[in-house]
Amino acid sequence: MSPRAYQAMLDTQDSLNQGWREAQIKNDNLADEVARLKADTASLGRKLASLEENLSSSSSEAQKLAADLAEREDRLKEVEEVLRKRDEASNALKEKLQRALLGFEESGLSVDMKDGKVYVSLTDKLLFPSGSIVIDERGKQALIELAKVLNTQPEISIAVEGHTDDQRVRSLGQIKDNWDLSVLRSTSVVRFLTQEQEIDPIRLTATGKGEFTPIDTADTPEARSMNRRIEIVLSPKLDELYQLVK
């Protein structure tokens, strides 16, 4: 073989070797790219699966929340309807009492409504002689008219609250202080309503609050007169409402 032919063969071999090396590099690069693509694909697959799981979970949670919200809205409507009926009943009762007790307003009687309850407030001068727990005749007449209405409303609960002013009570036999006076006046009214007017005793409660819930805190005779009172609080029974909010 001539030197020229031999050199040509070497040049060809070098060229082939160089091409193989370049091809190998490209192949290695492609393998690396394939590995990266596979890794990326696997990672994306996991992310997609996680996303789908989260979406499914979120969708399920959203559906549950929507169902809970709908249930609460229905419950709210029921409660609002019961309260509406309560207020209607209380308003009707208030109007009946105002008509029945119209003649006693100038003597210190008032009828008001608050928070679904009717408050009949009677000053002590309408019911009792000064320092006494014995109901006078004018007070009895007011309670008789009140009882006529209450006996037609058996679903109404009745709380009788005694209140005094903040002046210390001088010892009056069994009456030791304002607590005693407020309680004993309250029980006098309850006793009259149950024993004389035959209102079912199970409907009534008697409490004494002394001087601690005044209407007017001013240090004047007028304010103290307003604070000395019996409040008869009338509440429609809310059995239906209590069942709803259990």
SULBELGI-V44815 format. One record per helix or strand of 3 or more residues. SS is the DSSP state (@ for helix, = for strand). FROM is the first residue (numbers start at 1). TO is the last residue. If there is no record, write none. Layout:
ss=[SS | SS]
from=[FROM | FROM]
to=[TO | TO]
This chain:
ss=[@ | @ | = | = | @ | @ | = | @ | @ | = | @ | = | @]
from=[3 | 102 | 109 | 117 | 124 | 137 | 156 | 178 | 201 | 204 | 221 | 229 | 239]
to=[100 | 107 | 114 | 123 | 127 | 150 | 163 | 196 | 203 | 208 | 227 | 236 | 244]
